Amino acid sequence: MNYQNVAIARQPIVDNKLSTIAYELLYRRDAQAMDADVYDQVGATAQVITTSLLDLGLHNLVGSGKAFVNFPRGYLINPSGVPLPKEHTVIEVLETAGFDAVLLASLRRWHGAGFKLALDDFVFEPKLSPFVEIADYVKLDMKALGKEAFHKQVEMLKPFKVKLIAEKVETWEDYHFAKLLEVDYYQGYFFEKPESISRKASRVNQMTLLQLMAAMMKASDLSISELESIVSQDIGLVHKLLKYLNSPMTGLMASVDSLRLAIMLIGIDQLKAITNLLLMSEMTADREALQSQVLLRAKHAELFAKKRQYANEDRYFLAGMLSLIDVCVGIDLDTILSELPLPLEFTSAIVERSGRVGYTLDLIEAYEKQRPIKAPEDVTLLAETYTEAVKWVEGFRSSL
């Protein structure tokens, strides 16, 4: 089996009795890294989740407690499914996420789905009350605020039904001050620095993930047998899925003696979520600009199709993404697509630019490369949808 080294860091969150009630899970590029050194927020979050769930085991990291995980704005607004157990997960929203109406609506959906929410590095002001009302925790940075501002923040937040966490607690004096203010929980170097955990983990082949993604896009005629045949090609993926099922946090009550049974127990929705996470964490993890380019073309094609009221607009997103997949994996486009379980007309649309999908891709690429476009109405619509696509990508890739 092909292995790679994976790493993650965890820092405890403690109560007034100094008992650990949760851990914040932090991205680490490798075991020697002393800090996050994040170059891709979306990819970093995906790696934290996949490493926790599929490599190290979330139960081994947090026990029966909770995992606090930083989510970038893109994840919060455009979730593609997160296979984290709701009972053990707290989604952290940083101050740079952009506290607007779009984010509020998205957080309400997460809250309604059963996830706990924490507002990290938060600075309260009255207009942000709707965010505090749906939060379960608010984390206040003692070092950044200073004692006076920290005290004011605690007093302003006490009327809300929210647990307060003092973070960046670095000295006994910090801890004593926060404790006098009756803060609920604490986190910082005074208790423990982030602990790095590393081990070897199975590697997943990108082509297998691409094949699996394409198969699951064909929802109308999807079969367990087809999924089984794809997953079985890659022992690394089989290993990760079985480790996921073996976690006590999945609630699995039966032994698994076949890949078919494993896929059925995981379920299509969770399998889609795991596949998306693995793709985001591996496919363009070291190439932030390339990931943005892929997302921009895919979203531009989808939005253009939507404005034109074309049927099956999700096919246009996939077509836009796959039209650049040769650049991502370094294999000829014909070869890649021939190995994916795609309808022949869909493959032809991407390679030969046939049909409505192919015509849309031609227009999108012509606009990207500033080539002449005959119809003025196409130019107008392309400009409009391109602007929308850029905003969507910026939101998706916003910094933590």
C-alpha positions, 0 to 999 in steps of 0.5 A, a space after each residue: 500500500 502506498 503511504 504518506 505521513 499525515 499530521 494534525 495538532 490539538 489544543 485542549 479547552 478546559 473547564 474551571 476544574 481544569 478538566 478537558 472538555 474539548 480539543 481544537 483541531 489545527 492544521 499542520 503541514 507535517 509533524 515538524 511544523 510549529 504553526 499552521 502555515 496555511 496556504 489554502 484555507 479550503 484545502 487545510 480544513 479538508 485535510 484536518 477533517 480527513 486526517 481526523 476521520 479517516 487516518 487518526 480517528 476522531 475518537 482517538 483525538 478527542 475521546 468522548 469530548 468535542 472537536 472544535 474545527 475552523 471552517 472557512 467562509 467557503 465551507 460555511 456558505 457552500 457546504 458539500 457535505 461534512 461527514 463529521 458527527 454532529 454530537 462531537 463537532 463544533 464549527 468555529 467561525 472566525 472574525 474574518 468570515 464576513 458577518 453578513 446576511 448570507 453568512 447568517 442564513 448559512 449558519 442558521 442552516 448548520 445550526 438547524 442541522 444539529 451542529 454546534 457553532 463557536 464564534 472565534 476571535 469574536 468582538 461583540 457589537 450590537 449589530 452582531 446580536 443575531 450571530 450570538 443568538 444562534 451560537 453555542 460558544 463565543 471565544 474571546 482572545 485575551 491577548 488581542 483584547 487586553 484585560 479592559 476590553 476583555 472585561 467589557 466583552 464578557 459583560 456585554 455577552 452575559 445576557 446571551 445564552 452562550 458559553 464563553 471561552 477565554 483563549 490565548 490564556 498564557 499566564 496564571 494572572 490571565 487565568 485568574 482574571 478570567 476566572 473572576 469574571 466567571 468565564 465558562 472555559 479556557 484555552 491557551 499556552 498556560 494549560 498546554 501548547 498545541 500537541 502535534 500528532 503524526 502517523 503514516 496513512 494510506 494514500 488515495 489515487 486521484 483517478 479513483 476519486 475522479 471516477 467515483 465523483 463522476 459515478 455519483 453525479 449520475 444519480 438517476 442510474 447509480 448502483 452499489 455494484 458500480 460504486 463497489 467496482 470503482 472503490 475496489 480499485 484503490 486499496 488506500 480508499 478501501 482502507 480509509 472507508 473501513 477506518 471511518 466505519 470502525 470509528 465508535 462515533 459512526 455508531 456502527 453496530 455490525 461487522 463489515 465483511 464485504 466492500 459492498 456492505 461497507 458502502 451501503 452502511 456509509 450511504 451515498 450522501 456520506 460517500 459523496 462528502 468523503 470523496 469531496 473532502 479527499 479531492 479538495 485536500 489532495 487534488 490542488 492542495 499545493 496549487 491555490 491559483 489552479 484551484 481558483 481557476 478550476 472553480 471559476 470556470 465550473 461556476 461560470 459555466 453553471 451560472 451561464 447555463 442557469 441564466 439561459 435556463 438550460 436543463 441540468 445546470 449541475 452538468 455544466 459545473 462538472 463539465 467546466 471542472 473536468 475541462 481543466 482536469 488534465 492540467 490538475 493531474 498531468 494526464 491527457 484529457 482524452 485519456 482521463 475522461 475515457 477512464 471515467 464512467 461518463 455518458 459518451 455525449 458528455 465526454 464528447 461535449 468536453 473534448 469535442 465541444 459538441 452540443 449545448 454543453 460544448 457550446 457553453 464551454 467554448 464561450 466560457 473559454 473564449 471569454 477567459 482568453 479574450 477571444 472574439 465572440 460573435 453574438 453581443 448578447 452572449 458577451 453581455 451575459 458572459 460578463 454578468 455571469 463571470 462577475 457573479 462567478 468571481 464573487 462566488 469563488 472569492 467567497 468560497 476561498 475567503 480566509 479564515 
